[in-house]
Amino acid sequence: MSLSQFTSSTPQVEYALGHSSRELDRLSFQGAVFAPFTRQLFAQAGIEPGMRVLDVGSGSGDVSFLAAELVGEGGNVLGVDRSADAVDRARARAIRRNHPNVEFVVGDPAAMQFDQPFDAIVGRFVLMYQDDPVESLRRMTERLRPGGLVVFQELASSACRSCPAVSAYDEAARWMGEALRGSGARPELGMEMHSLFLDSGLPAPGMRMDAVVSGEAESPVYDLLAEAVRSLVPTLLKLNIVSPAHVQIDSLADRIRQEVVARRAVVVSYGLVGAWARKPNA
């Protein structure tokens, strides 16, 4: 999969969660929890054996690996990310997982030129960090063959809630949304995907929404939210949303778990809204 880069790049909101080793670990944990949802989305959208797939904002590689399983040995996946640390992590994981049909490179997929168009372009939690999601999506689809698939999963943070109310969980969910909005990201972009696809020149997309719902003590949903908040702590403090003493980040997941179990409550993770469509033939 040869490629060359343009000198320009598309404006992107600063990634408030950073690219530390711990954040990359969080992305891998999040990827494992959400893997069944993303795999089902890809299968429903039409990712199939033999396809050539571009994964934009590939991070630690989890979405690329899911796509690689679906396209099989006859297909291939190229993951592109702006973070060299993320790409290094993804390359090492690809070797350990024995995924010879996956390649990772550093760059901006909306500002890169490739040797041939792709059959599908995919991404998870990517467009919400673009300064202009419509323009970014439009430019990305230029790398897609006519009739090719566009498949994205984006955040719906307002899905994150508890019943009956668990104060520690609901407060942490509010912190996450406020920190993302304060950084310039769009934590509700998932609910805007219909108009986003139309504005970028694509047909109205098929859509689905997924989330983890649980009241079990051993559910990953508590750490899922707590670790996202951990990565956002610098932004929370910078924007004066909360004080370090109030966050108590090291005990946040356990405090949420204990309150959920004590109240016999259930909590819902932040939502993943999947949208897919095919690029028009003309």
N, C-alpha and C positions, 0 to 999 in steps of 0.2 A: 504494500500500500504506500506508494510514493506520494509526496506532497511537497508544496512549497508555500511560504507565507508571504502575504502582503505586508507592507510596512505599517498600514493603518490598523486600528483596533476599535472595537465598539465600546462606548462608554458603559461602565459596569459599576453598580453600587458596591461600596466596600463590603466585603464579606465579614459581617460582625462577629461570627463565631471563630474566625481565625483559622490557621493551618498548623497548629501545634500538634505534637505527637498524640497528645490526649484527645484533641479534636478529631484527628484521623481515626483514633480508636473508637470514638463515639460514632463516627460515620459508619464504621464497620458494624458496630453493635446495632445501630439504627437500620442498616442494610439487611442484617440477619432477621430482625423483627418484621420488617416490611417486605421481605423477599416474596412470600406467597402472594401478596397483593400485586406487586409489580410483575411477577411471572404471569399471573392470571390476566392482567391488563395487556401485556404484550401478546399473549396467545389470543385473546379476544380481538385485539386490534388487527392481527394478521401477520405478526412476525413469524417467519417459517424457515425451514431448512434451505440453505443455499444463499440466503440474503447477505448483502454487504451493508453493514449498519454503522452509523456514526453516533457515538454516545457523547453528548456535549456536557461539559462540566462533570467529567467522569470520577473525580475524587479518588477514593481508595479502590475503585474498580468494581464495586458490587453490582451496579446496573449493567456494566459491560459483561460481567461473568454470566448474569442471567440471560442476556441477549445471546451470548456465545453458546449457551446450552441449547437454545431454541434454533439457532441457525445451523448448528452442527458442523461437522468437519468440512462440508462443502461450502460453508459461508465464512465470513470473517467480520470482526468488530474492531473499529478504531475508536479508542477513548481519548478525548482531548480535554485538558484542564490547564488553567492558567498557573496553577501551583506546581513548581518543580518537586517539592516535597511529596505532594499527593501522587504525582506521576511515578516517582521513585517507589513509593509504597505499593502502588498498583502493579508496577512491573514485577516487583519481588513476589507479590501474591500470585500473579499469573504463572510464574515459574513454579512456585510451590503447588499450585492447583493443576499444573500441567494443562494449561490453556494455550496451545500453540496458535489458535486462530484469533487471538486477541493481541492488539498492539496499543501502546499508550504513548502519547506525545504531549509536549508542553505547547500551548498556544491558545488562540482565540478562534474557535471554529467558524465564527461569523466573518472573520477576516483572513481566512486561509483558502488556498486554491488546491484542489485535489486532482489526481490524474484521471478520475472518472466519477460520475455521479453515484450517489448511494441509493440503495433500495429503501432504506428507512433511516430516519433520524429520531433519536430518543433522548430523554433526559429526565432527571428527577430533582426537584427543588433547584431549578436553574433559572428559569425566566423571572422568578420573583426577585432576583438580584440584578436584573438588567435595568439600566437607566431608562431605556425605551423598549419594553418587551415586544411591542408590535414590530418595530424596525428590526430588532434582533431576530425574531422568528421569521420575518420576511427574508432576511439575508441568509439565515440558515437553510431555508427551503430552496434557495438557489443552488445548493449543493446536492439536491435531491432530483432523481430522475422523474419525468412525468409519470404520474400514477403511483409514485412512491409514498410510503407511509410517514406521517409525522405523529409521534406519540410522546406525550409529556405527562408527568405527574407533578402537581404543584400543591402548595400548602393551603390548608383551610384551618387556621389556628383557632377560630371560634368554635370548632367542633370539640375542642378540649374542655371537658366539663365533668361534673360529678353529680350523683343522685343517690341518696339525699346529699345535700351540700357537704363537701369536705373542704374546709377553709384553706388548709395548706396546699391542696392541689389546685383549687380555683385561683388562689393568689399567685402561685407559680406560673399558671397558664397566662394570667394577666401580665406578669412580668415579661414572659417570653414575647407576647404580642407587642407590648409597648417598646421593648428593646429593639425588635426587628423594625417596627415602624420608625422609631427614632433614628435608626441607622440608614434609613432610606429604602429599605426592602419593603416588599408587599406581602404581608403574612396572610392575606385573603385572596391572593391571585388565583388560587384554585377555582374560586367561585366566579372569576372573570374570564375563564378560559373560552367559553362560548364566543363572547364578543371579540376576544383576542384573536382567535382563529379567523373569524370573519374579517376583522380589520386588516389582517396580514395577507388577505387574498386567498385563504383556504376555505373549503366548504364548512358548513356547520358540523362540529365534531360529535362523534359518539362520546358519551361521558359516563363515568362511574365514580363513586366515592367509597373509600375504605378507611377503617380505623380499628384500633385494638380496643375492645371493651372487656373489662374484667373487674372482679372484686376479690380475686384470689390473692393470697398473701405472697405467692411466688411469681406473680405476673411481672413481665418486664416493663409494664407500662409506667411504673413509678420511676425507674431509672431512666427511661426514655425521656421523660419530661425534665427530671432533675439534672441530667447530664447536658441537655440543651441549655438549661438555665445556667449551668456552670460555665459553659463556653461563652455565654452572654454576660457574665458578671462584669467584665470591664466596661461594657456598654451601659449596663444598668447603673454602675457607679458614675460613669462619665455624664450620663443624662440626669443624674440625681433622682432616679426612679425609686431607689431603695438603698438602705445602708448595709454595709457588710455584716453588721451585727444582726440585722433583721433577716438577711438571706440565710445565714447559717448553712452554707451550701453542703458541707460535708455530711450533715445529718438530714438533709432535705428529703431524700428518697425514703429513708427509714421512718421519718415523721409522717410522711404521706401514707406509707403502707400501714403504719399502726392506726392512723385515724380511719382509714378506709375499712380495715378489718373490724375495728371497734364499733363503727357505725353500720356495719353490714351493708356498705355502700358499693356502688360500681362507679368506675371512672372510664372516660372515653379519651383516647389519645388525640393529639392533633390529627386532623384528617388529611388524607391524600386524595386529591381529585385528579383522576386520569382523564385525558382527552385525546382523541385520535381522529385523523382524517387523512385522505389521500390527496396528494397534489394534483390539481387539474391537468389533464392531458394537453390543454392548449391555453 
